[in-house]
Amino acid sequence: MIRVSNLSKKYGDHYAVKNLSFEIDKGKVYGFLGPNGAGKSTTMNIMTGYIAATEGDVEIDGHDILKDAEEAKKCIGYLPEIPPLYQDMTVKEYLDFVAELKKVDKKERKNQVEGVMKKTFITDMQRRLIKNLSKGYKQRVGLAQAMIGNPDVIILDEPTVGLDPKQIIEIRELIRELKKDHTVILSSHILSEVAEVCDEIMIIAKGRMVASGTAESLLKELGSNNTIELTAKGNKKEVTEIIKSVNGVKSCTVDNASGGCVECFISYNNDVEIRDELNKKLAAKNISIYRLLNDSKSLEDIFLELTDDAYVEKIEKEESAKEAEEKAKKAEEKKSKKKSIAQEIVEELKDDESEEETDDTAAENAETEENEEISKEEE
């Protein structure tokens, strides 16, 4: 459906987006998650053809957004962060105008306008001026204009910004409904919103993709701290020995607690499941377990970690080192190529000199033979 390859947007020396690559499939809701200034809106503006990329390609249903812009844009409905509404028009007038701009067939315009008003629950507002609508209803009108033309892809930039809790819930319900007939891409810096409505999450920071996948896969891949908190009733020394005897345990800290209990903090290898064996060994010594908690990160913890300045700076340093290495490699290849060309020229010159020497020798030999023949004739 959508393919983004090595996308970069540079303003002076600053990269708003750098080397961004991803693919979007049909029938899902995708979320761009990132802090303010991460490059979400820039990416969406490039995808919709509003601005040009410095480098990279965007294909919408096989159409290049720059080379085949008209066909590509037919596949897209776009709601910017600030909806492009004409305040002095009524809702119906505005949607009719949008349908005409999108070149919807005249026979279909009435049905399409009525259909999107029904889906966004603004039919009762169709005769009201847009400037008199609440923020939530204006957002609905913006969604309705994005849906006109029945595009395969609907792109929403911060669709719930500035809305109250009730309006946010309503917009989220609308997005879920849109999923039935469209592929939806939305940007947000609100973690709970993306986690609740999106099938796939793409986390970006400073224009770079730092993680992508479902909420479950991100939690599984990045959420484990590989630590267990355990509260058990028993002797500190005995509990420590049992824990250390469990296969996969890397280290443990055991402290006395009230009521004859001990509190344990256990670190273990990622590829080993230790809880079953730990339970069995403690039970065999009649040690009761009061609490066993696998300490793992939340999605919020993962987001904060991946978008932290120190983490992104580390990625930037790795990128710079890689770019310097590639630059040095290209320079060496260029130098080697120049050297090869120079060697070829030298060899050609040598061959030419050798041929000239051969020609000179042949000429001298011919002249000698001619002189000898003349001498014989004179004799």
Summary of the structure (lengths in Angstrom):
residues: 379
radius of gyration: 35.4
end to end distance: 99.1
largest distance: 138.9
contacts: 1128
relative contact order: 0.10
helix: 49%
strand: 26%
